[in-house]
Amino acid sequence: MSTVKERVERFELNAKKTLGQNFILDTNLLNKIAKMALMGLHPKTVIEIGPGPGGLTQALLEQGVSLIAVEKDERCLAVLQELKELYPNTFQLLNADALAVSEEELGEAPRVIVANLPYNISTILLTKWLEKINQFDSLTLMFQKEVADRLMAKPNSKVYGRLSVLTQWLCQVDELMVLPPAVFTPRPKIMSSLVRLTPRKKTISADFKTMERVLAIAFNQRRKMLHSSLKPLGNVDLICEKACIDSTLRAENLTVEAYCRLAQVVFQEG
């Protein structure tokens, strides 16, 4: 079997900036990522988003998993077809836009998602999966380092925001490794992080859409006090009183638990 670097050269497959593509061609690194993504898990289905030339795809298939790859870029299909011929019983390829795919319906449970995400839609995809997080055993995803920092950020920090709360509410967040620009082709201008999200067995009950709305409103004017920033929600003083929250605090001061209480009250108030 040819290496991913050889396939990229043979098919003249250049990463497209418009698709947010950055390829990893180092076989040893790809094998390490695959092993980290599957560590401690026994999924019946691995779902890979944006496999590109199939470097990570090959590394995952060599781990003996049943894999479904979702690839939008038709240029990559011929490259991936070679892997399909080598793994006819364990590799399924879908030419589709990940934004329009219901991953929770692919293959059999338990499912995990592994992806070197297109950077231009990474947070959109993450939010989509978080809404259905109980359908997955884990998400192992490559982000821009600054996005990973936001996922892990704690209250009272500058990067703590909507995505921090939404992710930490539903998942345990672990940064597995930080990767320099040099491991990607073409080289991005930023560092990248491989992050593993493990769904929490127990979460504070709150309506997902209501939580999204509360967070969007709160962090839209993050430097204002809550009694000003949360006005679109209604009677802010009453809402904050019921949620046991000081309305003179700012969005970045509230814990994940506090946002859950806010979302509960807003949902009950209709």
QUILIN-V822360 format. One record per pair of residues at least 24 apart in sequence whose ideal C-beta (glycine too) atoms are under 8 Angstrom apart, sorted by the first residue. I is the first residue (numbers start at 1). J is the second residue. D is the distance in Angstrom with one decimal. If there is no record, write none. Layout:
i->I j->J d->D
i->I j->J d->D
This chain:
i->1 j->58 d->7.2
i->1 j->82 d->7.9
i->1 j->86 d->6.2
i->2 j->82 d->7.6
i->3 j->27 d->5.8
i->4 j->30 d->7.2
i->4 j->53 d->5.2
i->4 j->54 d->6.2
i->4 j->55 d->3.4
i->4 j->58 d->6.7
i->7 j->53 d->5.4
i->7 j->54 d->6.9
i->7 j->79 d->5.1
i->7 j->82 d->7.1
i->8 j->53 d->4.9
i->8 j->79 d->7.8
i->8 j->185 d->7.6
i->11 j->53 d->7.5
i->11 j->75 d->7.7
i->11 j->78 d->6.3
i->11 j->79 d->5.2
i->13 j->52 d->7.6
i->13 j->53 d->5.4
i->13 j->75 d->6.1
i->13 j->76 d->6.7
i->13 j->79 d->6.2
i->15 j->52 d->7.4
i->15 j->185 d->6.4
i->15 j->186 d->5.8
i->16 j->73 d->6.8
i->19 j->50 d->8.0
i->19 j->72 d->7.0
i->19 j->73 d->5.9
i->19 j->118 d->5.7
i->19 j->120 d->7.5
i->20 j->117 d->7.8
i->20 j->118 d->3.4
i->20 j->119 d->4.4
i->20 j->120 d->3.6
i->20 j->121 d->6.5
i->20 j->122 d->7.7
i->21 j->50 d->7.5
i->21 j->52 d->6.0
i->21 j->73 d->7.4
i->21 j->118 d->6.3
i->22 j->116 d->7.5
i->22 j->119 d->7.2
i->22 j->184 d->4.2
i->22 j->185 d->7.0
i->22 j->186 d->6.6
i->22 j->187 d->8.0
i->22 j->188 d->5.4
i->22 j->192 d->8.0
i->23 j->52 d->5.4
i->23 j->53 d->5.9
i->23 j->55 d->6.8
i->23 j->116 d->8.0
i->23 j->184 d->6.7
i->23 j->185 d->4.8
i->24 j->55 d->5.7
i->24 j->56 d->7.0
i->24 j->116 d->6.3
i->24 j->183 d->5.9
i->24 j->184 d->6.1
i->24 j->185 d->7.7
i->25 j->55 d->6.3
i->25 j->185 d->5.7
i->26 j->183 d->5.9
i->27 j->55 d->7.3
i->27 j->59 d->7.5
i->29 j->179 d->7.8
i->29 j->183 d->6.0
i->30 j->55 d->4.8
i->30 j->56 d->5.3
i->30 j->58 d->7.4
i->30 j->59 d->4.2
i->31 j->59 d->4.8
i->31 j->62 d->7.4
i->32 j->177 d->8.0
i->33 j->59 d->6.8
i->33 j->114 d->8.0
i->33 j->140 d->7.8
i->33 j->142 d->8.0
i->33 j->177 d->7.9
i->33 j->194 d->6.2
i->34 j->59 d->3.8
i->34 j->60 d->4.8
i->34 j->62 d->7.4
i->34 j->63 d->5.6
i->34 j->114 d->7.5
i->35 j->63 d->7.0
i->36 j->140 d->6.9
i->36 j->176 d->5.1
i->36 j->177 d->7.5
i->36 j->194 d->7.0
i->36 j->196 d->7.3
i->37 j->112 d->7.1
i->37 j->114 d->4.5
i->37 j->138 d->7.7
i->37 j->140 d->3.8
i->37 j->196 d->7.3
i->38 j->63 d->5.6
i->38 j->65 d->6.8
i->38 j->112 d->7.4
i->41 j->110 d->7.7
i->41 j->112 d->6.0
i->41 j->137 d->5.8
i->41 j->138 d->6.2
i->42 j->110 d->7.4
i->43 j->110 d->5.1
i->43 j->111 d->6.1
i->43 j->112 d->4.5
i->43 j->137 d->6.0
i->44 j->107 d->6.6
i->44 j->108 d->4.3
i->44 j->109 d->6.5
i->44 j->110 d->5.9
i->44 j->111 d->7.2
i->45 j->106 d->6.4
i->45 j->107 d->3.0
i->45 j->108 d->5.5
i->45 j->109 d->7.3
i->45 j->110 d->7.6
i->45 j->111 d->4.6
i->45 j->112 d->7.6
i->46 j->111 d->7.6
i->46 j->112 d->5.6
i->46 j->113 d->7.9
i->46 j->114 d->6.0
i->47 j->103 d->5.2
i->47 j->106 d->5.7
i->47 j->107 d->7.1
i->47 j->111 d->6.1
i->47 j->112 d->7.1
i->47 j->113 d->4.9
i->47 j->114 d->7.3
i->48 j->113 d->7.6
i->48 j->114 d->5.4
i->48 j->115 d->5.9
i->49 j->98 d->4.7
i->49 j->103 d->7.9
i->49 j->113 d->6.7
i->49 j->115 d->3.9
i->49 j->117 d->6.5
i->49 j->125 d->6.8
i->50 j->98 d->6.8
i->50 j->115 d->5.9
i->50 j->116 d->6.7
i->50 j->117 d->6.5
i->50 j->118 d->5.3
i->51 j->76 d->7.0
i->51 j->80 d->6.2
i->52 j->76 d->5.5
i->52 j->116 d->7.5
i->53 j->79 d->5.1
i->53 j->80 d->7.9
i->54 j->79 d->5.7
i->54 j->80 d->5.0
i->54 j->82 d->7.8
i->54 j->83 d->5.1
i->56 j->114 d->6.9
i->56 j->116 d->6.0
i->57 j->83 d->5.8
i->57 j->91 d->7.5
i->58 j->83 d->5.9
i->60 j->114 d->6.4
i->61 j->86 d->7.8
i->61 j->87 d->4.9
i->61 j->90 d->6.3
i->61 j->91 d->5.9
i->64 j->90 d->7.7
i->65 j->90 d->6.9
i->66 j->90 d->4.9
i->66 j->107 d->6.6
i->67 j->91 d->5.4
i->67 j->92 d->7.2
i->68 j->92 d->4.6
i->68 j->93 d->7.8
i->68 j->94 d->6.6
i->68 j->106 d->5.0
i->68 j->107 d->5.5
i->69 j->93 d->5.3
i->69 j->94 d->6.9
i->70 j->94 d->4.9
i->70 j->96 d->5.5
i->70 j->98 d->5.1
i->70 j->101 d->5.5
i->70 j->103 d->7.7
i->71 j->95 d->6.2
i->71 j->96 d->7.7
i->72 j->96 d->6.7
i->72 j->97 d->4.9
i->72 j->98 d->6.9
i->98 j->125 d->6.0
i->99 j->124 d->6.7
i->99 j->125 d->7.0
i->99 j->128 d->7.3
i->103 j->129 d->6.9
i->103 j->132 d->7.9
i->103 j->135 d->7.6
i->103 j->136 d->7.7
i->104 j->132 d->5.0
i->104 j->135 d->3.7
i->104 j->136 d->7.4
i->109 j->135 d->7.3
i->110 j->136 d->7.8
i->110 j->137 d->4.5
i->111 j->135 d->6.6
i->111 j->136 d->5.3
i->111 j->137 d->6.6
i->112 j->136 d->6.2
i->112 j->137 d->5.1
i->112 j->138 d->4.9
i->112 j->139 d->7.2
i->112 j->140 d->7.1
i->113 j->138 d->7.6
i->113 j->139 d->4.7
i->113 j->140 d->7.3
i->113 j->141 d->7.3
i->114 j->139 d->7.9
i->114 j->140 d->4.8
i->114 j->141 d->7.6
i->115 j->140 d->7.7
i->115 j->141 d->5.4
i->115 j->142 d->6.8
i->116 j->142 d->4.3
i->117 j->141 d->5.5
i->117 j->142 d->5.7
i->117 j->143 d->6.5
i->119 j->143 d->7.6
i->119 j->144 d->5.6
i->119 j->188 d->7.5
i->122 j->147 d->6.2
i->123 j->147 d->6.4
i->123 j->163 d->6.2
i->126 j->163 d->7.4
i->126 j->167 d->7.3
i->127 j->163 d->7.7
i->127 j->166 d->6.9
i->127 j->212 d->7.7
i->130 j->166 d->5.9
i->130 j->167 d->6.5
i->130 j->170 d->5.5
i->130 j->171 d->7.4
i->130 j->208 d->7.8
i->131 j->208 d->5.2
i->133 j->170 d->4.9
i->133 j->171 d->6.6
i->133 j->197 d->7.9
i->133 j->199 d->4.8
i->134 j->199 d->6.3
i->136 j->199 d->6.6
i->137 j->198 d->7.9
i->137 j->199 d->7.3
i->138 j->196 d->6.1
i->138 j->197 d->6.5
i->138 j->198 d->5.2
i->138 j->199 d->7.4
i->139 j->171 d->7.7
i->139 j->196 d->7.2
i->139 j->197 d->4.3
i->140 j->176 d->7.3
i->140 j->194 d->6.8
i->140 j->195 d->7.4
i->140 j->196 d->4.8
i->140 j->197 d->7.7
i->141 j->194 d->7.5
i->141 j->195 d->5.6
i->141 j->196 d->7.9
i->141 j->197 d->7.1
i->142 j->179 d->7.7
i->142 j->192 d->5.8
i->142 j->193 d->7.3
i->142 j->194 d->5.4
i->142 j->195 d->7.8
i->143 j->192 d->6.7
i->143 j->193 d->5.6
i->143 j->195 d->6.0
i->144 j->188 d->7.7
i->144 j->190 d->5.3
i->144 j->191 d->7.7
i->144 j->192 d->6.1
i->144 j->193 d->7.6
i->145 j->178 d->6.4
i->145 j->190 d->6.1
i->145 j->191 d->3.9
i->145 j->192 d->5.9
i->145 j->193 d->4.9
i->146 j->190 d->6.8
i->147 j->193 d->7.8
i->148 j->175 d->5.9
i->148 j->193 d->3.5
i->148 j->195 d->5.1
i->149 j->193 d->7.8
i->151 j->195 d->6.2
i->151 j->197 d->7.8
i->152 j->195 d->8.0
i->155 j->252 d->6.4
i->155 j->253 d->6.1
i->155 j->254 d->6.5
i->155 j->255 d->5.5
i->156 j->252 d->6.1
i->156 j->253 d->6.0
i->157 j->252 d->7.1
i->158 j->252 d->7.7
i->160 j->252 d->5.2
i->161 j->215 d->7.9
i->161 j->219 d->5.0
i->161 j->222 d->7.2
i->161 j->251 d->7.8
i->161 j->252 d->7.5
i->162 j->212 d->7.9
i->162 j->215 d->4.2
i->162 j->216 d->6.3
i->162 j->218 d->7.9
i->162 j->219 d->4.9
i->165 j->211 d->7.8
i->165 j->215 d->5.7
i->165 j->256 d->5.3
i->165 j->259 d->5.1
i->166 j->211 d->6.7
i->166 j->212 d->7.1
i->166 j->215 d->6.4
i->167 j->197 d->6.8
i->168 j->256 d->5.1
i->169 j->203 d->6.3
i->169 j->204 d->7.0
i->169 j->206 d->7.4
i->169 j->211 d->7.1
i->169 j->256 d->5.1
i->169 j->259 d->7.3
i->169 j->260 d->6.5
i->170 j->199 d->6.4
i->170 j->200 d->6.1
i->170 j->203 d->5.8
i->171 j->197 d->4.1
i->171 j->198 d->6.0
i->171 j->199 d->5.7
i->171 j->200 d->6.2
i->172 j->197 d->7.2
i->172 j->198 d->4.5
i->172 j->200 d->6.3
i->173 j->197 d->5.9
i->174 j->198 d->7.3
i->204 j->256 d->7.8
i->204 j->257 d->6.1
i->204 j->260 d->4.0
i->205 j->260 d->7.6
i->205 j->264 d->7.2
i->206 j->260 d->4.6
i->206 j->263 d->4.1
i->206 j->264 d->5.6
i->206 j->267 d->7.2
i->207 j->263 d->6.3
i->207 j->267 d->4.7
i->210 j->263 d->4.8
i->210 j->266 d->5.5
i->210 j->267 d->4.4
i->211 j->259 d->6.8
i->211 j->260 d->7.4
i->211 j->263 d->4.3
i->213 j->266 d->7.4
i->214 j->259 d->6.4
i->214 j->262 d->5.3
i->214 j->263 d->5.0
i->214 j->266 d->5.8
i->215 j->259 d->6.6
i->218 j->251 d->4.1
i->218 j->254 d->7.6
i->218 j->259 d->7.6
i->218 j->262 d->7.9
i->219 j->251 d->4.9
i->219 j->252 d->7.9
i->221 j->251 d->7.6
i->222 j->250 d->6.3
i->222 j->251 d->4.4
i->222 j->252 d->5.7
i->223 j->250 d->6.4
i->224 j->250 d->6.8
i->225 j->249 d->6.8
i->225 j->250 d->6.0
i->226 j->250 d->6.9
i->226 j->251 d->7.1
i->226 j->254 d->7.9
i->233 j->266 d->5.7
i->234 j->266 d->7.8
i->234 j->269 d->6.4
i->239 j->265 d->5.3
i->239 j->266 d->6.4
i->239 j->269 d->6.8
